[in-house]
Amino acid sequence: MLTRNKIFSLLLIIGFFFSAVQLYLTPNAVAWMASALAHLVVLISIRMERIPEFDTDFLGILNVTVGLVATIVGLGQWVVSGESGPLAVIVAASALVIWALRETK
């Protein structure tokens, strides 16, 4: 049976690859790179939280910061230059949502 974190990990992998494909299709849209990075950082952080000896207190700050920057970059690039669309903002923000809803210890 799939646990919530395994489902979220799968969604993060999908979000990462979707962002990478969109970056390949529109290389001018930096928002997709930021979105891919946000998904990758959250995925690694969820995996690192399972290590009992590892101090994970700083991961919250890291993930929220990277997720917010990715979302703001997507919004700014959509509004100012029109390179990316609202989908880039939603996909980037999904990394923040997954981080907030993940299972904690």
N, C-alpha and C positions, 0 to 999 in steps of 0.2 A: 504494500500500500504506500502511496506517495504521502509524505509528510508535507506540511506547509512550506518548510524551508526548501525541500526538493522541488516543489512546484515553483516557488519563487526563484530558485536557481535556474530552472528551465526557462522561466520568463526573462530572466536577466541575460541568459545566453542568446535567446531569440532577439531581445532588444539590442544586444551588442552587435550581432550579425546583421540585423536590419539596418542599424545605424551605419555600419561599415559599408554595406551595399549602397546605401543612399549617398555616403561620402564618395564612393567610387563613381556613382552616376552624376553627382554634382560636386566636383572637387572645390568649387568656390564657397560652398556652404560649410563654414567652420562649425556651425551648430551641430552637424552630424558627428564631427570628430569629438566634440565635447560630450555629446550624448553617449557615444560609444565608450568614452573614458569613464563617464559616470556609472554606466552599467558594469563595466569591468571592475571598478573599484568596489562597488557594492558586492559583487559576486565574490571577490577575494576576501572582503571583510566578513561576509557571512561564513565563509569557510574557516577563517582565522578565529572566529568566535568559538569554534568547537574545540580549540586547543586549550586545555585547562591551565597550562603554565604561562600562557601568553596574556599579557596585560592589554585588554581591548578597550580601555576607557577612552582613548583618543580617537577610536574609529568613528564614533558618532559625529565628532566635529569634522573629521575628514570627509565623511560621506555627505553630510548636510552641506558643507561648503562646496564640494565638487558638484553635487546635484543642483544646488542653487545657481552656481555659475553657469552650468550647462543650460539650465532653463532660461536664465536671463540672456545668455548669448543667443539662444534660439529665438527668443522673443525679440531681441534687438535686431537680429539679422532679418527676421521676417518683417518687422515694422519699418526699419530704416532702409534696407537695401532690397528686400524682396527675394533674396537668394533662397531662403528656406520658407516653409509655410508653417501653418499651425500644427501640423503633424510633428515637426521637429520639437516644438515646445512640449507637446503631450508626451512624446516618447522620452524626452529628457526628464520630464517631471515624474514619469513612471518609476525611475530609479529611486527617487525620493520616497514615493509612496511605498514601494517594496521595502525600503529600509525601515520605514516607520511601522510597517505591519509584520515584520519578520518575527519569528519565535526567538525569545531571549531566554537566557539561562534561568 
